[in-house]
């Protein structure tokens, strides 16, 4: 993954969920490790859509369990 894209994602997740940047690692589970609830996930997806100029269908959101899942999803869908 492009380092700039990864950095943007990590900054966004850290800011949106109110967690330390060093907690936002590839295998961090969004709900369990980062303490997000369902409203946080909705707000995070909206922030991702705005920041990366994409649309994320609901069925795709369900597959994004970890930060690594989100990174993989963004690769190929985002023009840097």
Secondary structure, DSSP 8 states (H G I E B T S, - for coil): --HHHHHHHHHHHHHHHT--GGG--TT-BTTTTS---HHHHHHHHHHHHHHHT----HHHHHH--BHHHHHHHHTTT---
